Amino acid sequence: MNTTEMKGKWNEIKGKLKQEYADLTDDDLLLEEGKEDEMFGKIQKKIGKTKDEITKWIAEL
């Protein structure tokens, strides 16, 4: 899933991430133009998975 596709479904993805990983906050999942890597870094710290693992999980939704 590329960034454009992810942005289109972000509210759904965000809800599923928060259900799966209760430690994630709205601030952690704030998808801003040009700051995708920063967001993935926050998610990685909280859930202990790599960016590739996270993007693979999101793509499978």
mmCIF file as Biopython writes it, N, C-alpha, C and O atoms, coordinates in Angstrom:
data_model
#
loop_
_atom_site.group_PDB
_atom_site.id
_atom_site.type_symbol
_atom_site.label_atom_id
_atom_site.label_alt_id
_atom_site.label_comp_id
_atom_site.label_asym_id
_atom_site.label_entity_id
_atom_site.label_seq_id
_atom_site.pdbx_PDB_ins_code
_atom_site.Cartn_x
_atom_site.Cartn_y
_atom_site.Cartn_z
_atom_site.occupancy
_atom_site.B_iso_or_equiv
_atom_site.auth_seq_id
_atom_site.auth_asym_id
_atom_site.pdbx_PDB_model_num
ATOM 1   N N  . MET A ? 1  ? 0.858   -1.176 0.000  1.0 0.0 1  A 1 
ATOM 2   C CA . MET A ? 1  ? 0.000   0.000  0.000  1.0 0.0 1  A 1 
ATOM 3   C C  . MET A ? 1  ? 0.898   1.231  0.000  1.0 0.0 1  A 1 
ATOM 4   O O  . MET A ? 1  ? 1.784   1.357  0.845  1.0 0.0 1  A 1 
ATOM 5   N N  . ASN A ? 2  ? 0.670   2.136  -0.945 1.0 0.0 2  A 1 
ATOM 6   C CA . ASN A ? 2  ? 1.482   3.338  -0.983 1.0 0.0 2  A 1 
ATOM 7   C C  . ASN A ? 2  ? 0.882   4.417  -0.082 1.0 0.0 2  A 1 
ATOM 8   O O  . ASN A ? 2  ? -0.203  4.241  0.473  1.0 0.0 2  A 1 
ATOM 9   N N  . THR A ? 3  ? 1.592   5.529  0.056  1.0 0.0 3  A 1 
ATOM 10  C CA . THR A ? 3  ? 1.174   6.592  0.968  1.0 0.0 3  A 1 
ATOM 11  C C  . THR A ? 3  ? -0.177  7.183  0.580  1.0 0.0 3  A 1 
ATOM 12  O O  . THR A ? 3  ? -0.981  7.498  1.458  1.0 0.0 3  A 1 
ATOM 13  N N  . THR A ? 4  ? -0.443  7.336  -0.701 1.0 0.0 4  A 1 
ATOM 14  C CA . THR A ? 4  ? -1.712  7.905  -1.153 1.0 0.0 4  A 1 
ATOM 15  C C  . THR A ? 4  ? -2.872  6.996  -0.768 1.0 0.0 4  A 1 
ATOM 16  O O  . THR A ? 4  ? -3.897  7.471  -0.281 1.0 0.0 4  A 1 
ATOM 17  N N  . GLU A ? 5  ? -2.718  5.702  -0.981 1.0 0.0 5  A 1 
ATOM 18  C CA . GLU A ? 5  ? -3.765  4.750  -0.599 1.0 0.0 5  A 1 
ATOM 19  C C  . GLU A ? 5  ? -3.957  4.746  0.912  1.0 0.0 5  A 1 
ATOM 20  O O  . GLU A ? 5  ? -5.082  4.677  1.407  1.0 0.0 5  A 1 
ATOM 21  N N  . MET A ? 6  ? -2.850  4.822  1.633  1.0 0.0 6  A 1 
ATOM 22  C CA . MET A ? 6  ? -2.922  4.811  3.086  1.0 0.0 6  A 1 
ATOM 23  C C  . MET A ? 6  ? -3.668  6.041  3.604  1.0 0.0 6  A 1 
ATOM 24  O O  . MET A ? 6  ? -4.473  5.929  4.528  1.0 0.0 6  A 1 
ATOM 25  N N  . LYS A ? 7  ? -3.411  7.203  3.021  1.0 0.0 7  A 1 
ATOM 26  C CA . LYS A ? 7  ? -4.089  8.424  3.448  1.0 0.0 7  A 1 
ATOM 27  C C  . LYS A ? 7  ? -5.592  8.328  3.244  1.0 0.0 7  A 1 
ATOM 28  O O  . LYS A ? 7  ? -6.364  8.817  4.068  1.0 0.0 7  A 1 
ATOM 29  N N  . GLY A ? 8  ? -6.012  7.700  2.151  1.0 0.0 8  A 1 
ATOM 30  C CA . GLY A ? 8  ? -7.429  7.570  1.852  1.0 0.0 8  A 1 
ATOM 31  C C  . GLY A ? 8  ? -8.168  6.708  2.856  1.0 0.0 8  A 1 
ATOM 32  O O  . GLY A ? 8  ? -9.362  6.910  3.079  1.0 0.0 8  A 1 
ATOM 33  N N  . LYS A ? 9  ? -7.485  5.754  3.464  1.0 0.0 9  A 1 
ATOM 34  C CA . LYS A ? 9  ? -8.107  4.838  4.415  1.0 0.0 9  A 1 
ATOM 35  C C  . LYS A ? 9  ? -7.625  5.070  5.847  1.0 0.0 9  A 1 
ATOM 36  O O  . LYS A ? 9  ? -7.839  4.223  6.714  1.0 0.0 9  A 1 
ATOM 37  N N  . TRP A ? 10 ? -6.979  6.206  6.101  1.0 0.0 10 A 1 
ATOM 38  C CA . TRP A ? 10 ? -6.275  6.384  7.358  1.0 0.0 10 A 1 
ATOM 39  C C  . TRP A ? 10 ? -7.173  6.274  8.590  1.0 0.0 10 A 1 
ATOM 40  O O  . TRP A ? 10 ? -6.754  5.677  9.582  1.0 0.0 10 A 1 
ATOM 41  N N  . ASN A ? 11 ? -8.372  6.816  8.570  1.0 0.0 11 A 1 
ATOM 42  C CA . ASN A ? 11 ? -9.232  6.733  9.755  1.0 0.0 11 A 1 
ATOM 43  C C  . ASN A ? 11 ? -9.547  5.287  10.108 1.0 0.0 11 A 1 
ATOM 44  O O  . ASN A ? 11 ? -9.552  4.923  11.284 1.0 0.0 11 A 1 
ATOM 45  N N  . GLU A ? 12 ? -9.808  4.470  9.113  1.0 0.0 12 A 1 
ATOM 46  C CA . GLU A ? 12 ? -10.074 3.046  9.342  1.0 0.0 12 A 1 
ATOM 47  C C  . GLU A ? 12 ? -8.827  2.350  9.878  1.0 0.0 12 A 1 
ATOM 48  O O  . GLU A ? 12 ? -8.903  1.585  10.840 1.0 0.0 12 A 1 
ATOM 49  N N  . ILE A ? 13 ? -7.693  2.613  9.263  1.0 0.0 13 A 1 
ATOM 50  C CA . ILE A ? 13 ? -6.433  2.010  9.687  1.0 0.0 13 A 1 
ATOM 51  C C  . ILE A ? 13 ? -6.097  2.429  11.106 1.0 0.0 13 A 1 
ATOM 52  O O  . ILE A ? 13 ? -5.704  1.605  11.931 1.0 0.0 13 A 1 
ATOM 53  N N  . LYS A ? 14 ? -6.252  3.712  11.383 1.0 0.0 14 A 1 
ATOM 54  C CA . LYS A ? 14 ? -5.949  4.240  12.709 1.0 0.0 14 A 1 
ATOM 55  C C  . LYS A ? 14 ? -6.796  3.553  13.777 1.0 0.0 14 A 1 
ATOM 56  O O  . LYS A ? 14 ? -6.284  3.196  14.837 1.0 0.0 14 A 1 
ATOM 57  N N  . GLY A ? 15 ? -8.070  3.369  13.508 1.0 0.0 15 A 1 
ATOM 58  C CA . GLY A ? 15 ? -8.950  2.699  14.454 1.0 0.0 15 A 1 
ATOM 59  C C  . GLY A ? 15 ? -8.519  1.267  14.722 1.0 0.0 15 A 1 
ATOM 60  O O  . GLY A ? 15 ? -8.551  0.813  15.865 1.0 0.0 15 A 1 
ATOM 61  N N  . LYS A ? 16 ? -8.116  0.555  13.680 1.0 0.0 16 A 1 
ATOM 62  C CA . LYS A ? 16 ? -7.683  -0.831 13.844 1.0 0.0 16 A 1 
ATOM 63  C C  . LYS A ? 16 ? -6.353  -0.917 14.589 1.0 0.0 16 A 1 
ATOM 64  O O  . LYS A ? 16 ? -6.150  -1.823 15.396 1.0 0.0 16 A 1 
ATOM 65  N N  . LEU A ? 17 ? -5.452  0.020  14.321 1.0 0.0 17 A 1 
ATOM 66  C CA . LEU A ? 17 ? -4.187  0.051  15.055 1.0 0.0 17 A 1 
ATOM 67  C C  . LEU A ? 17 ? -4.437  0.294  16.544 1.0 0.0 17 A 1 
ATOM 68  O O  . LEU A ? 17 ? -3.822  -0.351 17.393 1.0 0.0 17 A 1 
ATOM 69  N N  . LYS A ? 18 ? -5.334  1.218  16.854 1.0 0.0 18 A 1 
ATOM 70  C CA . LYS A ? 18 ? -5.632  1.517  18.262 1.0 0.0 18 A 1 
ATOM 71  C C  . LYS A ? 18 ? -6.317  0.343  18.949 1.0 0.0 18 A 1 
ATOM 72  O O  . LYS A ? 18 ? -6.108  0.125  20.142 1.0 0.0 18 A 1 
ATOM 73  N N  . GLN A ? 19 ? -7.135  -0.419 18.218 1.0 0.0 19 A 1 
ATOM 74  C CA . GLN A ? 19 ? -7.762  -1.608 18.798 1.0 0.0 19 A 1 
ATOM 75  C C  . GLN A ? 19 ? -6.705  -2.670 19.094 1.0 0.0 19 A 1 
ATOM 76  O O  . GLN A ? 19 ? -6.741  -3.311 20.145 1.0 0.0 19 A 1 
ATOM 77  N N  . GLU A ? 20 ? -5.778  -2.851 18.178 1.0 0.0 20 A 1 
ATOM 78  C CA . GLU A ? 20 ? -4.748  -3.883 18.316 1.0 0.0 20 A 1 
ATOM 79  C C  . GLU A ? 20 ? -3.683  -3.487 19.345 1.0 0.0 20 A 1 
ATOM 80  O O  . GLU A ? 20 ? -3.195  -4.330 20.097 1.0 0.0 20 A 1 
ATOM 81  N N  . TYR A ? 21 ? -3.330  -2.206 19.371 1.0 0.0 21 A 1 
ATOM 82  C CA . TYR A ? 21 ? -2.257  -1.706 20.235 1.0 0.0 21 A 1 
ATOM 83  C C  . TYR A ? 21 ? -2.777  -0.525 21.044 1.0 0.0 21 A 1 
ATOM 84  O O  . TYR A ? 21 ? -2.725  0.620  20.593 1.0 0.0 21 A 1 
ATOM 85  N N  . ALA A ? 22 ? -3.280  -0.812 22.243 1.0 0.0 22 A 1 
ATOM 86  C CA . ALA A ? 22 ? -3.931  0.198  23.075 1.0 0.0 22 A 1 
ATOM 87  C C  . ALA A ? 22 ? -2.990  1.320  23.502 1.0 0.0 22 A 1 
ATOM 88  O O  . ALA A ? 22 ? -3.456  2.391  23.889 1.0 0.0 22 A 1 
ATOM 89  N N  . ASP A ? 23 ? -1.687  1.101  23.440 1.0 0.0 23 A 1 
ATOM 90  C CA . ASP A ? 23 ? -0.717  2.124  23.843 1.0 0.0 23 A 1 
ATOM 91  C C  . ASP A ? 23 ? -0.637  3.290  22.869 1.0 0.0 23 A 1 
ATOM 92  O O  . ASP A ? 23 ? -0.134  4.356  23.222 1.0 0.0 23 A 1 
ATOM 93  N N  . LEU A ? 24 ? -1.123  3.101  21.652 1.0 0.0 24 A 1 
ATOM 94  C CA . LEU A ? 24 ? -1.042  4.154  20.636 1.0 0.0 24 A 1 
ATOM 95  C C  . LEU A ? 24 ? -2.082  5.237  20.900 1.0 0.0 24 A 1 
ATOM 96  O O  . LEU A ? 24 ? -3.232  4.945  21.228 1.0 0.0 24 A 1 
ATOM 97  N N  . THR A ? 25 ? -1.663  6.483  20.752 1.0 0.0 25 A 1 
ATOM 98  C CA . THR A ? 25 ? -2.555  7.622  20.949 1.0 0.0 25 A 1 
ATOM 99  C C  . THR A ? 25 ? -2.847  8.292  19.607 1.0 0.0 25 A 1 
ATOM 100 O O  . THR A ? 25 ? -2.226  7.967  18.596 1.0 0.0 25 A 1 
ATOM 101 N N  . ASP A ? 26 ? -3.791  9.223  19.606 1.0 0.0 26 A 1 
ATOM 102 C CA . ASP A ? 26 ? -4.082  9.981  18.388 1.0 0.0 26 A 1 
ATOM 103 C C  . ASP A ? 26 ? -2.849  10.752 17.917 1.0 0.0 26 A 1 
ATOM 104 O O  . ASP A ? 26 ? -2.623  10.881 16.713 1.0 0.0 26 A 1 
ATOM 105 N N  . ASP A ? 27 ? -2.048  11.267 18.860 1.0 0.0 27 A 1 
ATOM 106 C CA . ASP A ? 27 ? -0.828  11.988 18.483 1.0 0.0 27 A 1 
ATOM 107 C C  . ASP A ? 27 ? 0.174   11.071 17.791 1.0 0.0 27 A 1 
ATOM 108 O O  . ASP A ? 27 ? 0.859   11.487 16.857 1.0 0.0 27 A 1 
ATOM 109 N N  . ASP A ? 28 ? 0.260   9.823  18.247 1.0 0.0 28 A 1 
ATOM 110 C CA . ASP A ? 28 ? 1.168   8.866  17.612 1.0 0.0 28 A 1 
ATOM 111 C C  . ASP A ? 28 ? 0.741   8.569  16.181 1.0 0.0 28 A 1 
ATOM 112 O O  . ASP A ? 28 ? 1.579   8.276  15.328 1.0 0.0 28 A 1 
ATOM 113 N N  . LEU A ? 29 ? -0.542  8.641  15.920 1.0 0.0 29 A 1 
ATOM 114 C CA . LEU A ? 29 ? -1.106  8.239  14.629 1.0 0.0 29 A 1 
ATOM 115 C C  . LEU A ? 29 ? -1.508  9.419  13.758 1.0 0.0 29 A 1 
ATOM 116 O O  . LEU A ? 29 ? -2.316  9.273  12.841 1.0 0.0 29 A 1 
ATOM 117 N N  . LEU A ? 30 ? -0.948  10.580 14.042 1.0 0.0 30 A 1 
ATOM 118 C CA . LEU A ? 30 ? -1.249  11.776 13.259 1.0 0.0 30 A 1 
ATOM 119 C C  . LEU A ? 30 ? -0.479  11.712 11.942 1.0 0.0 30 A 1 
ATOM 120 O O  . LEU A ? 30 ? 0.748   11.815 11.926 1.0 0.0 30 A 1 
ATOM 121 N N  . LEU A ? 31 ? -1.204  11.540 10.845 1.0 0.0 31 A 1 
ATOM 122 C CA . LEU A ? 31 ? -0.597  11.414 9.520  1.0 0.0 31 A 1 
ATOM 123 C C  . LEU A ? 31 ? -0.539  12.793 8.875  1.0 0.0 31 A 1 
ATOM 124 O O  . LEU A ? 31 ? -1.554  13.328 8.429  1.0 0.0 31 A 1 
ATOM 125 N N  . GLU A ? 32 ? 0.672   13.362 8.832  1.0 0.0 32 A 1 
ATOM 126 C CA . GLU A ? 32 ? 0.873   14.681 8.251  1.0 0.0 32 A 1 
ATOM 127 C C  . GLU A ? 32 ? 1.759   14.568 7.018  1.0 0.0 32 A 1 
ATOM 128 O O  . GLU A ? 32 ? 2.658   13.729 6.954  1.0 0.0 32 A 1 
ATOM 129 N N  . GLU A ? 33 ? 1.496   15.406 6.064  1.0 0.0 33 A 1 
ATOM 130 C CA . GLU A ? 33 ? 2.281   15.440 4.824  1.0 0.0 33 A 1 
ATOM 131 C C  . GLU A ? 33 ? 3.759   15.640 5.147  1.0 0.0 33 A 1 
ATOM 132 O O  . GLU A ? 33 ? 4.127   16.588 5.841  1.0 0.0 33 A 1 
ATOM 133 N N  . GLY A ? 34 ? 4.594   14.752 4.646  1.0 0.0 34 A 1 
ATOM 134 C CA . GLY A ? 34 ? 6.034   14.872 4.832  1.0 0.0 34 A 1 
ATOM 135 C C  . GLY A ? 34 ? 6.559   14.344 6.158  1.0 0.0 34 A 1 
ATOM 136 O O  . GLY A ? 34 ? 7.770   14.338 6.378  1.0 0.0 34 A 1 
ATOM 137 N N  . LYS A ? 35 ? 5.675   13.899 7.047  1.0 0.0 35 A 1 
ATOM 138 C CA . LYS A ? 35 ? 6.110   13.418 8.357  1.0 0.0 35 A 1 
ATOM 139 C C  . LYS A ? 35 ? 5.753   11.953 8.582  1.0 0.0 35 A 1 
ATOM 140 O O  . LYS A ? 35 ? 5.607   11.513 9.722  1.0 0.0 35 A 1 
ATOM 141 N N  . GLU A ? 36 ? 5.615   11.209 7.507  1.0 0.0 36 A 1 
ATOM 142 C CA . GLU A ? 36 ? 5.247   9.805  7.626  1.0 0.0 36 A 1 
ATOM 143 C C  . GLU A ? 36 ? 6.297   9.008  8.382  1.0 0.0 36 A 1 
ATOM 144 O O  . GLU A ? 36 ? 5.955   8.152  9.198  1.0 0.0 36 A 1 
ATOM 145 N N  . ASP A ? 37 ? 7.588   9.282  8.118  1.0 0.0 37 A 1 
ATOM 146 C CA . ASP A ? 37 ? 8.660   8.551  8.800  1.0 0.0 37 A 1 
ATOM 147 C C  . ASP A ? 37 ? 8.646   8.819  10.301 1.0 0.0 37 A 1 
ATOM 148 O O  . ASP A ? 37 ? 8.895   7.920  11.104 1.0 0.0 37 A 1 
ATOM 149 N N  . GLU A ? 38 ? 8.354   10.059 10.670 1.0 0.0 38 A 1 
ATOM 150 C CA . GLU A ? 38 ? 8.267   10.404 12.092 1.0 0.0 38 A 1 
ATOM 151 C C  . GLU A ? 38 ? 7.131   9.624  12.758 1.0 0.0 38 A 1 
ATOM 152 O O  . GLU A ? 38 ? 7.293   9.109  13.865 1.0 0.0 38 A 1 
ATOM 153 N N  . MET A ? 39 ? 5.991   9.539  12.085 1.0 0.0 39 A 1 
ATOM 154 C CA . MET A ? 39 ? 4.852   8.799  12.618 1.0 0.0 39 A 1 
ATOM 155 C C  . MET A ? 39 ? 5.212   7.326  12.773 1.0 0.0 39 A 1 
ATOM 156 O O  . MET A ? 39 ? 4.935   6.727  13.812 1.0 0.0 39 A 1 
ATOM 157 N N  . PHE A ? 40 ? 5.834   6.731  11.739 1.0 0.0 40 A 1 
ATOM 158 C CA . PHE A ? 40 ? 6.228   5.329  11.830 1.0 0.0 40 A 1 
ATOM 159 C C  . PHE A ? 40 ? 7.226   5.122  12.974 1.0 0.0 40 A 1 
ATOM 160 O O  . PHE A ? 40 ? 7.189   4.090  13.644 1.0 0.0 40 A 1 
ATOM 161 N N  . GLY A ? 41 ? 8.110   6.083  13.199 1.0 0.0 41 A 1 
ATOM 162 C CA . GLY A ? 41 ? 9.060   5.988  14.308 1.0 0.0 41 A 1 
ATOM 163 C C  . GLY A ? 41 ? 8.353   5.930  15.648 1.0 0.0 41 A 1 
ATOM 164 O O  . GLY A ? 41 ? 8.733   5.143  16.516 1.0 0.0 41 A 1 
ATOM 165 N N  . LYS A ? 42 ? 7.332   6.751  15.828 1.0 0.0 42 A 1 
ATOM 166 C CA . LYS A ? 42 ? 6.558   6.736  17.074 1.0 0.0 42 A 1 
ATOM 167 C C  . LYS A ? 42 ? 5.851   5.400  17.259 1.0 0.0 42 A 1 
ATOM 168 O O  . LYS A ? 42 ? 5.840   4.838  18.355 1.0 0.0 42 A 1 
ATOM 169 N N  . ILE A ? 43 ? 5.264   4.898  16.180 1.0 0.0 43 A 1 
ATOM 170 C CA . ILE A ? 43 ? 4.565   3.609  16.253 1.0 0.0 43 A 1 
ATOM 171 C C  . ILE A ? 43 ? 5.567   2.503  16.584 1.0 0.0 43 A 1 
ATOM 172 O O  . ILE A ? 43 ? 5.288   1.648  17.424 1.0 0.0 43 A 1 
ATOM 173 N N  . GLN A ? 44 ? 6.728   2.513  15.932 1.0 0.0 44 A 1 
ATOM 174 C CA . GLN A ? 44 ? 7.746   1.497  16.173 1.0 0.0 44 A 1 
ATOM 175 C C  . GLN A ? 44 ? 8.165   1.464  17.640 1.0 0.0 44 A 1 
ATOM 176 O O  . GLN A ? 44 ? 8.296   0.388  18.224 1.0 0.0 44 A 1 
ATOM 177 N N  . LYS A ? 45 ? 8.373   2.631  18.236 1.0 0.0 45 A 1 
ATOM 178 C CA . LYS A ? 45 ? 8.762   2.707  19.640 1.0 0.0 45 A 1 
ATOM 179 C C  . LYS A ? 45 ? 7.700   2.087  20.545 1.0 0.0 45 A 1 
ATOM 180 O O  . LYS A ? 45 ? 8.020   1.358  21.484 1.0 0.0 45 A 1 
ATOM 181 N N  . LYS A ? 46 ? 6.446   2.379  20.256 1.0 0.0 46 A 1 
ATOM 182 C CA . LYS A ? 46 ? 5.361   1.922  21.120 1.0 0.0 46 A 1 
ATOM 183 C C  . LYS A ? 46 ? 5.078   0.434  20.995 1.0 0.0 46 A 1 
ATOM 184 O O  . LYS A ? 46 ? 4.802   -0.223 21.998 1.0 0.0 46 A 1 
ATOM 185 N N  . ILE A ? 47 ? 5.141   -0.115 19.776 1.0 0.0 47 A 1 
ATOM 186 C CA . ILE A ? 47 ? 4.716   -1.513 19.608 1.0 0.0 47 A 1 
ATOM 187 C C  . ILE A ? 47 ? 5.874   -2.469 19.351 1.0 0.0 47 A 1 
ATOM 188 O O  . ILE A ? 47 ? 5.669   -3.683 19.340 1.0 0.0 47 A 1 
ATOM 189 N N  . GLY A ? 48 ? 7.090   -1.955 19.143 1.0 0.0 48 A 1 
ATOM 190 C CA . GLY A ? 48 ? 8.260   -2.805 18.996 1.0 0.0 48 A 1 
ATOM 191 C C  . GLY A ? 48 ? 8.326   -3.594 17.702 1.0 0.0 48 A 1 
ATOM 192 O O  . GLY A ? 48 ? 8.863   -4.702 17.681 1.0 0.0 48 A 1 
ATOM 193 N N  . LYS A ? 49 ? 7.796   -3.048 16.636 1.0 0.0 49 A 1 
ATOM 194 C CA . LYS A ? 49 ? 7.864   -3.712 15.326 1.0 0.0 49 A 1 
ATOM 195 C C  . LYS A ? 49 ? 8.603   -2.799 14.350 1.0 0.0 49 A 1 
ATOM 196 O O  . LYS A ? 49 ? 8.689   -1.588 14.553 1.0 0.0 49 A 1 
ATOM 197 N N  . THR A ? 50 ? 9.134   -3.403 13.290 1.0 0.0 50 A 1 
ATOM 198 C CA . THR A ? 50 ? 9.836   -2.613 12.283 1.0 0.0 50 A 1 
ATOM 199 C C  . THR A ? 50 ? 8.829   -1.902 11.376 1.0 0.0 50 A 1 
ATOM 200 O O  . THR A ? 50 ? 7.642   -2.228 11.360 1.0 0.0 50 A 1 
ATOM 201 N N  . LYS A ? 51 ? 9.331   -0.931 10.630 1.0 0.0 51 A 1 
ATOM 202 C CA . LYS A ? 51 ? 8.465   -0.220 9.688  1.0 0.0 51 A 1 
ATOM 203 C C  . LYS A ? 51 ? 7.898   -1.185 8.659  1.0 0.0 51 A 1 
ATOM 204 O O  . LYS A ? 51 ? 6.729   -1.081 8.287  1.0 0.0 51 A 1 
ATOM 205 N N  . ASP A ? 52 ? 8.723   -2.128 8.195  1.0 0.0 52 A 1 
ATOM 206 C CA . ASP A ? 52 ? 8.246   -3.112 7.214  1.0 0.0 52 A 1 
ATOM 207 C C  . ASP A ? 52 ? 7.130   -3.975 7.793  1.0 0.0 52 A 1 
ATOM 208 O O  . ASP A ? 52 ? 6.147   -4.259 7.108  1.0 0.0 52 A 1 
ATOM 209 N N  . GLU A ? 53 ? 7.273   -4.390 9.042  1.0 0.0 53 A 1 
ATOM 210 C CA . GLU A ? 53 ? 6.223   -5.188 9.685  1.0 0.0 53 A 1 
ATOM 211 C C  . GLU A ? 53 ? 4.928   -4.391 9.819  1.0 0.0 53 A 1 
ATOM 212 O O  . GLU A ? 53 ? 3.836   -4.921 9.612  1.0 0.0 53 A 1 
ATOM 213 N N  . ILE A ? 54 ? 5.060   -3.130 10.162 1.0 0.0 54 A 1 
ATOM 214 C CA . ILE A ? 54 ? 3.882   -2.268 10.323 1.0 0.0 54 A 1 
ATOM 215 C C  . ILE A ? 54 ? 3.187   -2.059 8.983  1.0 0.0 54 A 1 
ATOM 216 O O  . ILE A ? 54 ? 1.968   -2.197 8.884  1.0 0.0 54 A 1 
ATOM 217 N N  . THR A ? 55 ? 3.963   -1.726 7.951  1.0 0.0 55 A 1 
ATOM 218 C CA . THR A ? 55 ? 3.346   -1.488 6.639  1.0 0.0 55 A 1 
ATOM 219 C C  . THR A ? 55 ? 2.732   -2.761 6.077  1.0 0.0 55 A 1 
ATOM 220 O O  . THR A ? 55 ? 1.696   -2.704 5.414  1.0 0.0 55 A 1 
ATOM 221 N N  . LYS A ? 56 ? 3.355   -3.915 6.332  1.0 0.0 56 A 1 
ATOM 222 C CA . LYS A ? 56 ? 2.788   -5.186 5.884  1.0 0.0 56 A 1 
ATOM 223 C C  . LYS A ? 56 ? 1.451   -5.439 6.589  1.0 0.0 56 A 1 
ATOM 224 O O  . LYS A ? 56 ? 0.478   -5.846 5.953  1.0 0.0 56 A 1 
ATOM 225 N N  . TRP A ? 57 ? 1.406   -5.197 7.904  1.0 0.0 57 A 1 
ATOM 226 C CA . TRP A ? 57 ? 0.171   -5.397 8.672  1.0 0.0 57 A 1 
ATOM 227 C C  . TRP A ? 57 ? -0.936  -4.474 8.144  1.0 0.0 57 A 1 
ATOM 228 O O  . TRP A ? 57 ? -2.078  -4.901 7.975  1.0 0.0 57 A 1 
ATOM 229 N N  . ILE A ? 58 ? -0.590  -3.214 7.886  1.0 0.0 58 A 1 
ATOM 230 C CA . ILE A ? 58 ? -1.556  -2.249 7.364  1.0 0.0 58 A 1 
ATOM 231 C C  . ILE A ? 58 ? -2.061  -2.694 5.989  1.0 0.0 58 A 1 
ATOM 232 O O  . ILE A ? 58 ? -3.257  -2.606 5.708  1.0 0.0 58 A 1 
ATOM 233 N N  . ALA A ? 59 ? -1.160  -3.168 5.142  1.0 0.0 59 A 1 
ATOM 234 C CA . ALA A ? 59 ? -1.552  -3.599 3.789  1.0 0.0 59 A 1 
ATOM 235 C C  . ALA A ? 59 ? -2.503  -4.787 3.828  1.0 0.0 59 A 1 
ATOM 236 O O  . ALA A ? 59 ? -3.321  -4.957 2.924  1.0 0.0 59 A 1 
ATOM 237 N N  . GLU A ? 60 ? -2.404  -5.600 4.857  1.0 0.0 60 A 1 
ATOM 238 C CA . GLU A ? 60 ? -3.257  -6.789 4.963  1.0 0.0 60 A 1 
ATOM 239 C C  . GLU A ? 60 ? -4.649  -6.473 5.482  1.0 0.0 60 A 1 
ATOM 240 O O  . GLU A ? 60 ? -5.524  -7.338 5.456  1.0 0.0 60 A 1 
ATOM 241 N N  . LEU A ? 61 ? -4.873  -5.250 5.953  1.0 0.0 61 A 1 
ATOM 242 C CA . LEU A ? 61 ? -6.204  -4.890 6.494  1.0 0.0 61 A 1 
ATOM 243 C C  . LEU A ? 61 ? -7.272  -4.919 5.440  1.0 0.0 61 A 1 
ATOM 244 O O  . LEU A ? 61 ? -8.435  -4.643 5.733  1.0 0.0 61 A 1 
#
